[in-house]
Amino acid sequence: MTTCEQVVLATSNAGKVRELAGPLGALGVRVLGLDGFPGLGDIVEDGDSFEANALIKARAVAAHTGLVSIADDSGLEVDALHGAPGIHSARYADDWEFLAGESRDARNIRKLLHALRDVPETARGCRFVCCMAVVFPPSLGGREWTVRGIWEGRLLTTPRGENGFGYDPVFWDPGLGRGAAELSREEKMARSHRGRALRALLDVWPGRP
């Protein structure tokens, strides 16, 4: 399998770059963020699955930089809503009016809890899903693959906890007996969909002993 010495993570988020820099650094791979590659522009994520959207981003970044790219796409699937909001999680409530001082995350949660207002606890199953895609540019072999991480849980009726972001305040981990927003960063990475996807990615990384 083709190996590489550096990869570009399809984000400018320094925290996400650090998240991969340690594990991949141990394999001799340097992780770069998009900050060092201006001019890419907006990437239209119009795929019909987490895998499709992650591949769209990774392919665009690989083509722009000429380097191996890693991208991820994630969201929340709710059983009672037939898998919604799913790939539309980040913009789920964009059709709702903002309340004064309300963040996008808070508005998404408000809409979600409204949609589930009559759903009993036994039917509030859900899961966080994260898909990571790796794309090698043609000059490095053109290989592509995806991995997936899933975090099963159920939805609370009211937010709780001060940590995390997105839908974390209403996600309950039955195995831990705690909410996602009540976990430390380290605890969350050990349980979360993103942590699972990251470990799956590292397990199949080219050149791993």
SULNORVEN-V148681 format. One line per field, one symbol per residue. burial: # if it has 24 or more other C-alpha atoms within 12 Angstrom, else .. A space follows every 50 residues. Layout:
BEGIN
burial->???
END
This chain:
BEGIN
burial->...#.######....##.###..#....######..........#...## ##############################...##########....... ...##########..#.......##############.....######## #######.#....##########....######....#..########## ##..#....
END
